[in-house]
Amino acid sequence: MSRTDPIRILSVDDHPVFREGLSTIITSQQDMALIAQAANALEAVTEFRRHRPDITLMDLRLPGTNGTDTLIAIRGEFPRARIIMLTTSDSDGEIQRAMRAGASGYILKSTPKNELLAVIRAVHGGKRHIPAEVAARIAEHLEPPEDWRRPDELGCTCRFCRELSTFLADPVRRTWALKSLQVNRSHVETEIRNCHCDVDTKTLRQGSPHSLFCTKNQASYERRARQRKKDLEHLSLFEEYCSQGRSPS
């Protein structure tokens, strides 16, 4: 391929609207050409054989045979295939399997247009890609909470939510009970859930009215710690390829 030839791209996704959006983005670029589209694994393998694209954008969650198994099938025939996995969530456990199978990288479906185009060009140039969000999370300082203060993102300022905010800000206090009517207890419990407060709740049905008993936990830290573990596992796969002197693409 000469330097003036466009990057030939195969798009694989079972959602027509998403494929149409990708088509609009890709065809707007002078150095790219969308040569084929596929909605499932069988079509993907068939179109790859027919066109031998430079880059394949593969949905991780295809119906039936998923994106990772489709990647494996294609790379079984074409080991140098450069395939970028598309996913709605970077916490999807299937990502690690896809990367181990030789994916050139993965990007979130919510990735901005310019970043998507930059990733396509980078992978076409022989590089691998991990989303910037993953790199940022790995670099982020992560330690368990030092005390019982917990994040407060409550939008409501009613009397009961103000009491909850005071409880969340208290570095010593771990429990709090709201003895009130059910409508008020339900409101506070909904706020806790919607704002992802690090608080467990249960109803104590003793006396009248009943009480909403709240206990602080470490959900935010534990969630970030689990995500950090996954991010490091993803990163280690890329480092493994580098240390062995080979590329997943």
Secondary structure, DSSP 8 states (H G I E B T S, - for coil): --TTS-EEEEEE-S-HHHHHHHHHHHHT-TTEEEEEEESSHHHHHHHHHHH--SEEEEESS-SSS-HHHHHHHHHHH-TT--EEEEES-TT-THHHHHHHTT--EEEETT--HHHHHHHHHHHHTT--B--HHHHHHHHS-----SSS---------SHHHHHHHHHHH-SS--EEEEE--HHHHHHHHHHHHHTT-SEEEEEE-SSSS-EEEEEE--HHHHHHHHHHHHHHHHHHHHHHHHHTT----
